[in-house]
Amino acid sequence: MSFAHWQVQPSTLFALTPVVPVMVIDRIEDTLPMGEALANAGITLFEVTMRTPVALDAIRLLREKMPDATVGVGTVTTPEELQQAIDAGAQFAISPGITTALLEAGRAAPIPLIPGVATISELMQAKALGYTHLKFFPAEAAGGTAMLKSIAGPFPAITFCPTGGIHEGNYRDYLALPNVACVGGSWILPKTAIEQGDWAAVTELAKHAVVGVRG
């Protein structure tokens, strides 16, 4: 099931890239260089987390200056934050967990919400409200690929984007699972490279990650 009034469907988003970059932007001046570094590697789906004071401004900037990119927001935890993201121009939203209020707000929103779950009970709660594309977080701490393999049997219609503890050494293991369409990762955006403005390093890491899957 999906919500027809959403401007884009989660299945379309999940198919855009095997690796969704988790963009923690502390300085607004890093926004466009970071986006361009990812785009140079063939990644144009961006998840800007709401962990920093400039996140909403960064979303506005990316939407204005990189119109060909698909820009979303991560770490959405309340209906109010979801609305703030929509007002800033976000094209999708991802949450680390679920509340009934957030799930209901997501159903009514014009953009897709990807709820975060870590347990079967949370999965069932999201599924009961019509959500079929979920974030599995924190992936490694919540059971990793073994957990996702176990979930696939009783819930074959649920598709995941695992995030949390995923890195260059294990992301292919997740992507090999039939119920995983993409993974979220911050390893392609190392903090040191961002602080030093080494955008070429970001491009190389991102390019290696994508080529490693697509061949």
C-alpha positions as CSV (number, residue, x, y, z in Angstrom):
1,M,0.0,0.0,0.0
2,S,1.1,3.6,-0.6
3,F,-0.6,6.9,-0.3
4,A,-1.7,8.2,-3.7
5,H,-1.6,11.9,-2.6
6,W,2.2,11.7,-1.9
7,Q,4.1,13.7,-4.5
8,V,6.5,10.8,-5.0
9,Q,6.3,7.2,-3.9
10,P,8.9,5.6,-1.5
11,S,9.5,2.9,-4.0
12,T,10.7,5.5,-6.5
13,L,13.0,7.1,-3.9
14,F,14.5,3.8,-2.8
15,A,15.4,3.0,-6.4
16,L,17.3,6.3,-7.0
17,T,20.5,5.2,-5.2
18,P,21.7,2.1,-3.4
19,V,23.4,4.4,-0.8
20,V,21.5,7.3,0.7
21,P,24.0,9.8,2.1
22,V,23.2,11.0,5.6
23,M,24.2,14.7,5.5
24,V,24.9,16.3,8.8
25,I,25.5,19.9,7.9
26,D,26.9,22.1,10.6
27,R,28.0,25.0,8.4
28,I,25.7,26.4,5.7
29,E,28.6,27.1,3.5
30,D,29.3,23.4,3.2
31,T,25.9,22.6,1.8
32,L,26.5,23.1,-1.9
33,P,30.0,21.7,-2.0
34,M,28.8,18.6,-0.2
35,G,25.8,18.2,-2.6
36,E,28.0,18.7,-5.6
37,A,30.6,16.3,-4.4
38,L,27.9,13.6,-4.1
39,A,26.4,14.5,-7.4
40,N,29.8,14.1,-9.1
41,A,29.7,10.5,-7.8
42,G,26.2,10.0,-9.3
43,I,24.3,10.4,-6.0
44,T,21.5,13.0,-6.2
45,L,19.2,11.8,-3.4
46,F,20.1,13.7,-0.3
47,E,19.0,13.2,3.3
48,V,19.7,16.3,5.3
49,T,19.4,15.5,9.0
50,M,17.6,17.9,11.4
51,R,20.3,17.5,14.0
52,T,21.8,21.0,13.3
53,P,20.5,24.5,13.4
54,V,21.1,25.1,9.7
55,A,19.4,22.0,8.4
56,L,16.2,23.7,7.1
57,D,18.2,26.5,5.5
58,A,20.4,23.8,3.8
59,I,17.3,22.1,2.4
60,R,16.1,25.4,0.9
61,L,19.5,26.0,-0.6
62,L,19.8,22.6,-2.2
63,R,16.3,22.8,-3.6
64,E,17.1,26.2,-5.1
65,K,20.6,25.6,-6.4
66,M,20.4,21.9,-7.3
67,P,16.9,21.5,-8.8
68,D,17.8,18.1,-10.3
69,A,18.5,16.6,-6.9
70,T,15.9,15.0,-4.7
71,V,16.2,16.5,-1.3
72,G,14.8,15.1,1.9
73,V,15.1,15.5,5.6
74,G,16.1,13.0,8.2
75,T,15.8,12.7,12.0
76,V,12.2,13.9,11.9
77,T,10.6,13.0,15.3
78,T,7.4,15.1,15.6
79,P,4.5,16.3,13.3
80,E,5.8,19.8,13.9
81,E,9.3,19.0,12.5
82,L,7.6,17.2,9.6
83,Q,5.7,20.4,8.8
84,Q,8.8,22.5,9.1
85,A,10.6,20.2,6.6
86,I,7.7,20.5,4.2
87,D,7.7,24.3,4.5
88,A,11.4,24.3,3.7
89,G,10.9,22.3,0.5
90,A,11.8,18.8,1.6
91,Q,10.6,16.2,-0.9
92,F,10.6,13.3,1.6
93,A,11.1,12.7,5.3
94,I,12.7,10.0,7.3
95,S,12.3,9.3,11.0
96,P,14.5,7.3,13.4
97,G,11.4,5.9,15.2
98,I,7.6,6.1,15.3
99,T,4.8,7.7,17.3
100,T,1.1,7.4,16.5
101,A,1.1,11.2,16.0
102,L,4.0,11.2,13.5
103,L,2.5,8.2,11.6
104,E,-0.8,10.0,11.2
105,A,0.9,13.2,10.2
106,G,2.8,11.3,7.6
107,R,-0.3,9.8,6.1
108,A,-1.8,13.3,5.7
109,A,1.4,14.9,4.4
110,P,2.1,15.8,0.7
111,I,5.5,14.1,0.9
112,P,6.4,10.5,1.8
113,L,7.4,9.7,5.3
114,I,9.8,6.8,5.8
115,P,9.2,5.7,9.4
116,G,12.0,4.1,11.5
117,V,11.5,0.8,13.2
118,A,13.7,-1.5,15.3
119,T,11.2,-4.2,16.4
120,I,8.5,-6.4,14.9
121,S,5.8,-4.6,17.0
122,E,6.9,-1.2,15.6
123,L,6.8,-2.7,12.1
124,M,3.3,-4.0,12.7
125,Q,2.1,-0.6,13.9
126,A,3.5,1.1,10.8
127,K,2.1,-1.6,8.5
128,A,-1.3,-1.3,10.1
129,L,-1.4,2.4,9.0
130,G,-0.4,1.6,5.5
131,Y,3.3,2.0,5.5
132,T,5.3,-0.5,3.5
133,H,8.7,1.2,3.1
134,L,10.5,1.6,6.4
135,K,13.9,2.6,7.8
136,F,15.5,-0.1,10.0
137,F,17.4,1.7,12.7
138,P,19.8,1.3,14.4
139,A,20.5,-1.5,12.0
140,E,23.6,-3.2,13.4
141,A,22.5,-2.7,17.0
142,A,19.0,-4.0,16.3
143,G,20.1,-7.3,14.8
144,G,21.6,-6.4,11.5
145,T,21.2,-8.6,8.4
146,A,20.2,-11.6,10.6
147,M,17.2,-9.6,11.9
148,L,16.2,-8.5,8.4
149,K,16.4,-12.1,7.1
150,S,14.1,-13.2,9.9
151,I,11.6,-10.4,9.1
152,A,11.4,-11.2,5.4
153,G,9.5,-14.4,6.0
154,P,6.4,-13.1,7.8
155,F,6.5,-9.7,6.2
156,P,7.5,-10.1,2.5
157,A,5.8,-6.9,1.4
158,I,7.9,-4.7,3.7
159,T,10.9,-3.0,2.1
160,F,13.7,-1.5,4.2
161,C,16.4,1.2,4.1
162,P,18.7,0.2,7.0
163,T,20.8,2.8,8.7
164,G,23.0,2.8,11.7
165,G,26.4,1.1,12.0
166,I,26.5,0.5,8.2
167,H,29.9,1.1,6.6
168,E,32.1,0.1,3.7
169,G,32.7,-3.3,5.1
170,N,29.1,-4.4,5.5
171,Y,26.8,-2.4,3.3
172,R,26.9,-4.9,0.5
173,D,25.6,-7.6,2.8
174,Y,22.5,-5.5,3.5
175,L,22.0,-4.7,-0.1
176,A,22.1,-8.4,-1.0
177,L,18.9,-9.0,1.0
178,P,15.7,-9.2,-1.0
179,N,13.8,-6.9,1.5
180,V,16.5,-4.1,1.4
181,A,16.4,-1.6,-1.5
182,C,19.0,0.8,-0.2
183,V,21.0,1.7,2.8
184,G,21.7,5.0,4.6
185,G,25.3,5.7,5.4
186,S,27.5,8.4,6.7
187,W,30.8,6.7,5.9
188,I,30.8,8.4,2.5
189,L,30.8,11.8,4.3
190,P,33.6,11.5,6.9
191,K,33.6,14.4,9.3
192,T,37.3,15.1,8.8
193,A,37.0,15.5,5.1
194,I,34.0,17.9,5.6
195,E,35.9,20.0,8.1
196,Q,38.9,20.2,5.8
197,G,36.8,20.9,2.7
198,D,38.2,17.8,1.0
199,W,35.3,17.3,-1.3
200,A,37.3,15.2,-3.8
201,A,37.6,12.6,-1.0
202,V,33.9,12.6,-0.5
203,T,33.3,12.1,-4.3
204,E,35.8,9.2,-4.4
205,L,34.2,7.5,-1.3
206,A,30.7,8.0,-2.7
207,K,31.7,6.8,-6.2
208,H,33.4,3.7,-4.8
209,A,30.3,2.9,-2.8
210,V,27.9,3.2,-5.8
211,V,30.2,1.4,-8.2
212,G,30.7,-1.3,-5.7
213,V,27.0,-2.2,-6.0
214,R,26.2,-1.3,-9.6
215,G,29.3,-2.7,-11.0
